[in-house]
């Protein structure tokens, strides 16, 4: 069971949140700058108009016949009324003495320099107003006279304009944020894309696909891919050593056991005492059991290694089965079993010849082992496009009445074969080989009720 990985967060989610936070911050900054700039422009526009109004009043003022004449031109207020529906207020002072207009209109304490206006924002009649005050000096009877003019206007229209601009800025900011969010999510997805592609490329590989990763990756992922390739190389060396060990172990185990069994049989022929012969027979039986178990365990290990990465090649299944049958005829003759092979048509399949021969040998060995003396074992090869079916019929004990389900599991044996040497791996090996080649294994008793029938199928090339 693989160890559970502990995730510390998602790179894509973290990157998305960072980009979205930056986009939100930029949006707020953009809205603030736009509103501030619009407010500044609106105030400057209003100030310019107010200043023009004040200037026109000052320009229309003059000394005539020894008197100060202030003639307020129509244009002085018309330009303000045309601007908006805001109220306009004015005040004219002569030497800091109220002359005309609104006497309660706020009046700046002083005007420092003639021609230098004072701009201020005041509260008048519970309304916020924008006011400009400017002065002009005239000479009356050789005495200087200071004429001060103040013009003010409410800011309702300006506030409405600012609200409209703020709404537009918010809408623009919202659109900017939406576009930025989409781009941020796309950027985050694109950033983790190489990681997903690398993970997908590695996960699609079989356990024996130990090629180094050569896909193009960003520079930041190069150390990761290098480490992965180094691990793959170490794993490849380890698996190669394991395969070599299995092959060497198969030879080292089977050969000494075969030698011991042969010597035991020779000794059995020379021993006359019944108790000694019984001991030798028991020893031969134990050697057979150990030899078969060790052999099939090694066969199963070899099948497990090779099925993960099949060495695909064109195989003449008919010839391969015929060769295997010829090799096991001597074993069948020891029990006076008539071993026949019926080949109807040649059959070409694609696969691993070593694995298929191993599966055929195990199935044929099972048929011979579980068949009684002076019986018959038949092997039949039939083409049923798109399949080729190889069947093994024997006249042995057959499968238990409770059914053959589960007999393809490791070390599983039928309840009716307790007294026969076996490891419970023959059907397991055949089933794994069949599935690795896209085929199937079927086991059942013969229709006449005597013996068993095991069929293994492979797809035709």
C-alpha distance (Angstrom), angle and dihedral (degrees) to the residues before:
residue distance angle dihedral
X1 . . .
X2 3.80 . .
X3 3.78 119.5 .
X4 3.78 115.3 -102.0
X5 3.79 112.4 -107.8
X6 3.80 116.8 -132.2
X7 3.80 111.8 -139.1
X8 3.80 115.8 -150.1
X9 3.78 95.5 -166.1
X10 3.76 140.8 -58.1
X11 3.79 120.6 -72.4
X12 3.79 89.7 -153.7
X13 3.81 92.6 50.3
X14 3.79 92.5 45.0
X15 3.79 92.7 48.4
X16 3.82 91.1 45.3
X17 3.81 91.7 52.0
X18 3.78 91.8 48.6
X19 3.80 92.8 49.2
X20 3.81 92.2 44.7
X21 3.81 90.7 49.2
X22 3.79 90.4 51.0
X23 3.81 90.4 47.6
X24 3.82 91.3 50.3
X25 3.81 91.1 48.9
X26 3.80 91.9 49.0
X27 3.82 90.0 47.5
X28 3.81 92.5 53.7
X29 3.78 90.7 45.6
X30 3.80 90.9 49.3
X31 3.83 93.0 49.6
X32 3.81 90.9 48.0
X33 3.81 92.8 49.3
X34 3.81 93.0 46.7
X35 3.81 92.9 48.3
X36 3.81 92.7 45.6
X37 3.79 91.8 48.4
X38 3.82 91.6 47.0
X39 3.81 91.0 49.2
X40 3.77 90.6 49.7
X41 3.80 92.0 49.8
X42 3.82 92.1 46.7
X43 3.81 92.1 50.7
X44 3.79 91.8 45.9
X45 3.80 90.8 50.4
X46 3.80 92.3 49.3
X47 3.81 91.5 44.7
X48 3.81 91.3 52.5
X49 3.80 92.0 51.5
X50 3.80 92.3 45.9
X51 3.79 89.8 48.7
X52 3.78 90.9 50.4
X53 3.80 89.5 51.5
X54 3.82 92.2 50.4
X55 3.79 91.3 46.3
X56 3.78 92.7 51.5
X57 3.83 90.6 52.5
X58 3.79 92.3 48.2
X59 3.78 91.7 47.3
X60 3.80 90.5 51.4
X61 3.83 92.0 54.0
X62 3.82 118.0 95.4
X63 3.85 145.9 154.4
X64 3.76 110.7 -107.0
X65 3.82 124.2 176.2
X66 3.76 90.7 -15.6
X67 3.79 95.2 -51.7
X68 3.82 133.5 104.1
X69 3.78 109.2 -115.9
X70 3.81 118.1 -165.4
X71 3.77 110.5 -172.0
X72 3.79 109.0 -178.1
X73 3.81 106.4 -149.0
X74 3.78 119.9 -137.2
X75 3.78 91.3 -124.3
X76 3.79 90.9 61.4
X77 3.81 92.1 75.0
X78 3.79 100.9 19.5
X79 3.78 91.4 70.8
X80 3.81 88.5 55.1
X81 3.79 95.0 45.4
X82 3.78 90.5 48.9
X83 3.77 89.6 53.9
X84 3.79 94.6 61.1
X85 3.78 145.9 -38.3
X86 3.79 92.4 -88.4
X87 3.80 119.4 128.7
X88 3.81 119.1 -103.8
X89 3.81 126.1 -146.7
X90 3.79 131.2 -175.3
X91 3.77 140.3 -177.8
X92 3.79 131.2 -168.3
X93 3.79 122.1 -163.0
X94 3.80 130.4 -172.5
X95 3.76 112.7 -154.1
X96 3.84 89.7 -19.7
X97 3.82 90.2 -52.2
X98 3.79 117.7 120.8
X99 3.75 111.0 -108.9
X100 3.80 108.4 169.2
X101 3.78 142.7 -25.3
X102 3.79 126.5 47.5
X103 3.77 107.6 -10.5
X104 3.83 92.9 -164.9
X105 3.78 93.3 54.3
X106 3.81 109.0 119.8
X107 3.79 111.3 -99.6
X108 3.83 123.2 -158.4
X109 3.79 113.0 -119.5
X110 3.78 94.5 -118.8
X111 3.72 145.3 -11.8
X112 3.77 107.7 -132.5
X113 3.75 101.4 -157.6
X114 3.74 131.7 18.1
X115 3.74 110.0 -106.9
X116 3.79 93.4 19.7
X117 3.81 105.2 109.8
X118 3.77 126.4 -151.4
X119 3.80 118.0 -133.0
X120 3.78 117.7 -161.5
X121 3.78 141.7 160.7
X122 3.80 113.6 -134.2
X123 3.80 141.4 171.1
X124 3.79 112.2 -116.1
X125 3.79 126.5 170.2
X126 3.80 88.4 -9.2
X127 3.78 90.4 -57.1
X128 3.73 132.2 107.3
X129 3.79 111.5 -116.8
X130 3.76 135.6 -175.9
X131 3.80 112.1 -137.4
X132 3.79 136.2 -171.9
X133 3.79 122.4 -164.1
X134 3.80 124.6 -170.0
X135 3.80 134.1 164.1
X136 3.76 139.5 -152.2
X137 3.80 131.2 -164.6
X138 3.73 121.4 -135.2
X139 3.84 131.8 178.7
X140 3.79 116.2 -120.4
X141 3.84 116.1 179.1
X142 3.76 89.4 -19.3
X143 3.78 90.0 -54.2
X144 3.80 123.6 113.8
X145 3.76 115.0 -115.3
X146 3.84 121.5 -164.7
X147 3.77 113.8 -147.4
X148 3.80 113.0 -165.3
X149 3.80 122.2 -169.5
X150 3.81 125.9 -170.7
X151 3.79 123.4 -173.1
X152 3.81 121.7 -175.7
X153 3.78 135.7 -179.3
X154 3.79 133.4 -170.5
X155 3.80 117.6 -111.6
X156 3.79 102.0 -135.8
X157 3.78 94.1 113.9
X158 3.78 91.7 45.2
X159 3.80 90.8 50.8
X160 3.81 90.6 49.4
X161 3.77 90.2 49.0
X162 3.79 90.5 49.3
X163 3.80 90.8 49.0
X164 3.79 90.1 51.2
X165 3.77 91.3 47.8
X166 3.82 89.8 47.0
X167 3.79 90.8 52.6
X168 3.77 90.5 48.9
X169 3.79 89.8 47.1
X170 3.80 90.5 50.3
X171 3.80 91.0 49.2
X172 3.78 90.2 47.0
X173 3.81 89.9 46.3
X174 3.80 91.1 48.5
X175 3.80 90.5 51.6
X176 3.78 90.2 46.3
X177 3.80 90.5 50.4
X178 3.83 92.4 47.2
X179 3.80 91.7 50.9
X180 3.80 90.6 44.1
X181 3.82 90.3 49.4
X182 3.81 91.8 52.1
X183 3.79 91.0 47.2
X184 3.82 90.4 45.9
X185 3.80 92.6 52.2
X186 3.80 90.6 45.1
X187 3.81 90.6 48.9
X188 3.81 91.6 48.6
X189 3.81 90.9 48.7
X190 3.80 91.1 47.5
X191 3.80 91.2 48.0
X192 3.81 94.0 55.5
X193 3.82 91.7 38.0
X194 3.84 94.1 92.6
X195 3.83 89.4 51.2
X196 3.81 91.1 51.7
X197 3.80 92.2 46.8
X198 3.80 91.3 48.9
X199 3.82 91.6 48.5
X200 3.82 90.9 47.2
X201 3.81 92.7 48.5
X202 3.81 91.6 50.7
X203 3.84 95.3 42.7
X204 3.83 92.2 52.9
X205 3.77 90.9 59.5
X206 3.76 122.4 97.4
X207 3.80 120.0 -119.3
X208 3.80 90.0 -100.1
X209 3.81 96.5 46.5
X210 3.78 96.9 104.9
X211 3.78 100.5 162.0
X212 3.80 114.5 139.0
X213 3.79 116.6 -103.9
X214 3.81 108.2 -102.4
X215 3.83 100.9 167.0
X216 3.79 117.6 129.3
X217 3.79 109.7 -100.1
X218 3.83 134.9 173.8
X219 3.78 117.4 -88.7
X220 3.82 91.6 -106.8
X221 3.83 90.3 60.4
X222 3.80 96.3 49.2
X223 3.86 94.1 90.9
X224 3.82 89.5 50.4
X225 3.81 92.8 50.1
X226 3.80 91.2 45.7
X227 3.80 90.6 52.9
X228 3.81 90.2 47.1
X229 3.81 91.7 51.0
X230 3.79 90.7 48.9
X231 3.81 89.8 51.7
X232 3.83 90.6 48.4
X233 3.79 90.1 51.6
X234 3.81 91.6 51.3
X235 3.80 90.5 47.1
X236 3.80 90.9 49.4
X237 3.79 90.9 53.4
X238 3.80 90.4 48.0
X239 3.82 93.1 50.5
X240 3.79 91.9 46.7
X241 3.79 89.9 53.2
X242 3.81 89.9 48.2
X243 3.81 91.7 52.5
X244 3.78 91.1 48.0
X245 3.79 89.4 48.9
X246 3.82 91.9 51.6
X247 3.79 92.5 49.5
X248 3.81 92.1 46.5
X249 3.81 91.8 44.8
X250 3.80 91.2 51.6
X251 3.78 90.1 55.1
X252 3.80 95.4 41.0
X253 3.81 94.0 48.7
X254 3.80 102.0 39.7
X255 3.79 97.8 46.0
X256 3.85 97.8 54.1
X257 3.82 91.5 43.4
X258 3.80 90.8 51.0
X259 3.79 89.8 49.5
X260 3.82 92.3 49.1
X261 3.80 91.1 49.2
X262 3.79 92.4 49.9
X263 3.79 91.3 50.3
X264 3.80 90.5 47.5
X265 3.82 91.3 53.1
X266 3.80 91.2 49.2
X267 3.79 90.1 49.8
X268 3.81 89.9 47.9
X269 3.80 90.8 59.7
X270 3.81 91.1 53.5
X271 3.79 98.2 45.9
X272 3.79 116.6 90.1
X273 3.81 104.1 178.6
X274 3.77 113.1 95.6
X275 3.81 95.0 -139.4
X276 3.83 90.9 52.5
X277 3.78 92.0 47.1
X278 3.81 90.4 50.4
X279 3.79 90.5 51.9
X280 3.78 91.8 48.9
X281 3.81 91.7 48.5
X282 3.79 89.6 50.6
X283 3.80 89.3 49.3
X284 3.82 91.7 49.8
X285 3.79 89.5 49.6
X286 3.82 91.1 50.6
X287 3.81 90.2 48.0
X288 3.82 90.3 50.8
X289 3.77 90.5 48.8
X290 3.82 92.8 48.4
X291 3.79 93.1 43.5
X292 3.78 93.1 49.6
X293 3.80 93.9 44.3
X294 3.80 93.3 47.4
X295 3.79 91.8 45.5
X296 3.79 94.7 49.5
X297 3.80 92.9 43.9
X298 3.79 89.0 54.6
X299 3.81 90.6 43.9
X300 3.80 90.3 51.7
X301 3.79 91.4 48.6
X302 3.79 90.0 50.6
X303 3.82 91.3 48.1
X304 3.81 90.5 49.9
X305 3.79 91.0 53.5
X306 3.79 96.5 45.0
X307 3.82 99.9 41.8
X308 3.79 91.0 63.6
X309 3.79 90.4 63.4
X310 3.77 113.1 19.4
X311 3.77 119.8 -154.9
X312 3.80 96.2 -134.3
X313 3.79 116.5 -148.2
X314 3.80 138.0 144.7
X315 3.81 110.5 -88.5
X316 3.80 129.6 -168.0
X317 3.80 95.6 -141.8
X318 3.81 93.4 -171.5
X319 3.80 92.3 56.4
X320 3.81 92.6 43.3
X321 3.82 92.3 52.5
X322 3.80 91.3 45.3
X323 3.79 91.2 53.4
X324 3.83 91.7 49.4
X325 3.81 91.9 48.4
X326 3.82 90.6 51.9
X327 3.81 90.9 52.3
X328 3.81 93.5 52.1
X329 3.79 97.1 43.5
X330 3.78 89.9 90.4
X331 3.82 90.2 56.0
X332 3.80 90.4 49.0
X333 3.80 92.3 49.6
X334 3.82 90.4 57.0
X335 3.82 86.2 67.6
X336 3.82 93.7 36.4
X337 3.81 89.1 -113.8
X338 3.79 117.5 160.7
X339 3.82 104.2 -132.7
X340 3.83 113.3 -166.0
X341 3.78 132.6 177.9
X342 3.78 122.0 -156.5
X343 3.79 114.6 -165.6
X344 3.79 113.7 -176.7
X345 3.78 100.9 174.1
X346 3.81 137.4 1.4
X347 3.79 112.0 -99.7
X348 3.80 127.4 -157.4
X349 3.79 118.2 -162.8
X350 3.80 135.0 168.4
X351 3.76 119.1 -122.6
X352 3.78 150.1 80.8
X353 3.81 109.3 -40.7
X354 3.80 93.7 -159.9
X355 3.81 93.1 54.4
X356 3.80 94.5 44.8
X357 3.80 92.0 48.3
X358 3.81 88.8 49.3
X359 3.82 91.2 52.5
X360 3.83 92.6 47.1
X361 3.81 91.6 48.1
X362 3.81 92.8 50.8
X363 3.82 93.5 48.3
X364 3.80 92.2 46.8
X365 3.80 91.7 45.5
X366 3.84 89.8 51.8
X367 3.80 91.0 50.7
X368 3.81 91.8 51.7
X369 3.80 94.1 42.1
X370 3.80 95.5 52.5
X371 3.81 95.5 41.1
X372 3.83 119.7 96.7
X373 3.81 125.1 -123.0
X374 3.82 116.8 -74.4
X375 3.80 94.1 18.9
X376 3.75 135.7 122.3
X377 3.82 134.8 -108.5
X378 3.80 117.7 -169.9
X379 3.80 128.3 -168.2
X380 3.79 118.5 -161.0
X381 3.80 130.1 -172.5
X382 3.82 116.4 -161.8
X383 3.81 131.3 175.3
X384 3.80 115.1 -138.2
X385 3.77 103.0 168.2
X386 2.97 123.9 -96.6
X387 3.82 86.6 20.6
X388 3.75 137.9 53.2
X389 3.82 113.2 -150.3
X390 3.78 123.8 -156.4
X391 3.83 114.0 -164.8
X392 3.82 130.3 -169.1
X393 3.82 117.5 -160.5
X394 3.80 123.1 -173.5
X395 3.81 137.1 170.3
X396 3.78 96.4 -132.8
X397 3.78 134.9 113.1
X398 3.79 95.0 -59.0
X399 3.76 123.6 -153.8
X400 3.83 124.3 -45.9
X401 3.78 118.4 -82.7
X402 3.78 88.4 -118.7
X403 3.81 88.1 68.8
X404 3.77 139.3 -100.1
X405 3.79 96.7 -92.7
X406 3.79 112.4 132.6
X407 3.80 96.3 16.6
X408 3.81 90.6 114.3
X409 3.80 90.2 64.9
X410 3.78 119.0 102.2
X411 3.82 114.6 -79.9
X412 3.81 91.8 -2.2
X413 3.83 114.0 144.2
X414 3.76 134.1 175.5
X415 3.78 119.7 -98.7
X416 3.82 90.9 -123.0
X417 3.84 97.6 60.7
X418 3.79 101.3 59.9
X419 3.79 93.2 124.5
X420 3.81 96.5 51.3
X421 3.80 123.2 87.8
X422 3.80 110.9 -110.3
X423 3.77 144.1 130.2
X424 3.81 102.4 -145.5
X425 3.80 93.3 -120.9
X426 3.82 103.7 101.4
X427 3.80 96.5 85.0
X428 3.81 90.4 38.9
X429 3.81 91.4 57.4
X430 3.80 92.9 46.0
X431 3.81 92.5 47.9
X432 3.81 93.2 49.8
X433 3.81 92.0 48.3
X434 3.81 91.7 49.0
X435 3.81 93.5 49.8
X436 3.81 91.9 45.4
X437 3.83 88.3 57.9
X438 3.80 94.7 45.0
X439 3.81 92.7 -102.8
X440 3.77 137.2 115.2
X441 3.81 141.1 -122.1
X442 3.81 121.3 -142.7
X443 3.80 125.5 -173.9
X444 3.80 127.4 -171.6
X445 3.79 142.8 136.9
X446 3.80 120.1 -90.0
X447 3.77 117.2 -90.7
X448 3.82 92.0 -115.6
X449 3.82 90.2 56.2
X450 3.82 95.7 -114.5
X451 3.78 118.9 109.5
X452 3.79 131.4 -20.1
X453 3.77 137.9 -76.5
X454 3.80 121.5 -146.9
X455 3.82 118.6 -175.0
X456 3.77 127.5 -170.7
X457 3.80 120.8 -171.3
X458 3.80 132.5 -162.1
X459 3.82 130.7 -174.1
X460 3.80 114.2 -106.6
X461 3.79 118.4 -117.0
